[in-house]
């Protein structure tokens, strides 16, 4: 299994295919997921890109972190595991 990188500060118009095309310049891309608001379907401005291996993920971070895409400088770094959420605990 490859390594997942976080891509932040995306323009709301950036699509999965835009990111795939960009990251394939470095190496094979296993998957791209632009995170969208569940109610509106609008991009939340970040995505996850799964690269084929650790070496290509490292190269992508070095090459694309700070690079402009659609007029915005990207933030590219290691994806962190999703934090566990507590449900049912309401505060009043």
N, C-alpha and C positions, 0 to 999 in steps of 0.2 A: 504494500500500500504506500502511496506517495505521501508527500508532506503538504499540509494545508497552510496557506498564507492569508492574512487579513488584508483587505484593500479598503482603505477609508478615504474620506473626503471626495467621494464620487459626485459628479454632476448627476442630477436626477434623470437626465436623458441617457446616461451610460447604460448599455445593455450587456447581457451575457456574451453576445457575439462580439461586441467591441472589446471586451476584456479577453476573450479567447484569442482573438486575432493579435492583440498586443502581447500576451504572455506566451503565445506559440513562437514568438521571435526568439525566446530563450530555450524552449524545449517542449516536450509533449505535455499537454494539459489534460488531466483526467476529467475534471468537472469545474464548472463555474456557477456560483449561486449568488445573484444579487438579492439582498434581503429586502423584502417589501412589507409595507404596512398591511396587516391582515384585513383591515376594513376598507381602505381606499385603493390598495394595489400599487400605490406609489412607492418608488424606491426610498429606502431610509438613508441612502447615501453611503452604504458600505456593502462589501461582498466578500466571499471566500472563494479562493482559487486553489484547487487541488492539483499540484504538480506531480509529475511521475516519480520523482525521487528527491531526496534531500539536497543534492548538489544543484539541481535546477531551481529549486525553491530558494536556496541561498543566493544564487546568481540573479534571480528575479527580484529579490529584496534589494540587492545592491544596485541593480540597474534602474529599477522603477520607483524606488522610494524618493519622493521629492520631484519626480518628473511630472510635467503638466499633461493632463488629459481633459479635453473639453473645457479648457481654461482654468482648471483647478489642479494644484499640486497634490499628487497622490501620497498617501501614507501606506506603506507596504511593510508588514512585519509578520512575525510568527503568529498564527492563530492560537488563541488560548482555549482550553476546554470550556464548554458552556457551564456557567455556574448553576448549581442546583437551586431551584426556586421553592419557596415555602408557600403552599396554597392554604387558604382557609384561615389564616391569621389576620384578622382585621383589627385595625387600630381605630379607636374612637376618640 
